[in-house]
């Protein structure tokens, strides 16, 4: 998106309208933005939600499958502690 200078009115509740093209391009279904105050200006940035599915099966460990039956046993195994 090219740089533009836009002028917007602030309503009596302190709200402004963000350009629809920007909202469609940079916000997801949550429409969440971060507003950072820097000296005499506001910086508005979209908040990108993480897709937690990318972390599923993200790492592998060499652990006996029986260790997964008991949380404490699994924890000791992963930490390298003896039973």
CORTA-V71255 format. One record per backbone hydrogen bond with DSSP energy under -0.5 kcal/mol. NH is the residue of the N-H (numbers start at 0). CO is the residue of the C=O. E is the energy in kcal/mol with one decimal. If there is no record, write none. Layout:
# CORTA-V71255
{{NH & CO & E} {NH & CO & E}}
This chain:
# CORTA-V71255
{{5 & 3 & -0.5} {10 & 8 & -0.5} {10 & 14 & -2.2} {13 & 10 & -2.3} {17 & 15 & -0.5} {22 & 18 & -2.3} {23 & 19 & -2.8} {24 & 20 & -1.9} {25 & 21 & -2.9} {26 & 22 & -2.0} {30 & 27 & -1.4} {33 & 44 & -3.7} {35 & 33 & -0.6} {35 & 42 & -2.9} {37 & 35 & -0.6} {37 & 40 & -2.7} {38 & 36 & -0.5} {40 & 37 & -2.4} {42 & 35 & -2.8} {43 & 41 & -0.5} {44 & 33 & -2.6} {44 & 42 & -0.5} {46 & 31 & -2.5} {47 & 45 & -0.6} {48 & 46 & -0.6} {51 & 49 & -0.9} {53 & 50 & -1.7} {54 & 51 & -1.7} {55 & 52 & -0.9} {57 & 54 & -1.7} {62 & 60 & -1.3} {66 & 63 & -1.8} {67 & 64 & -1.1} {68 & 65 & -1.4} {69 & 66 & -1.0} {73 & 66 & -0.6} {73 & 69 & -2.6} {74 & 70 & -2.8} {75 & 71 & -2.4} {76 & 72 & -2.4} {77 & 73 & -2.8} {78 & 74 & -2.1} {79 & 75 & -0.6} {79 & 76 & -0.8} {80 & 75 & -2.7}}
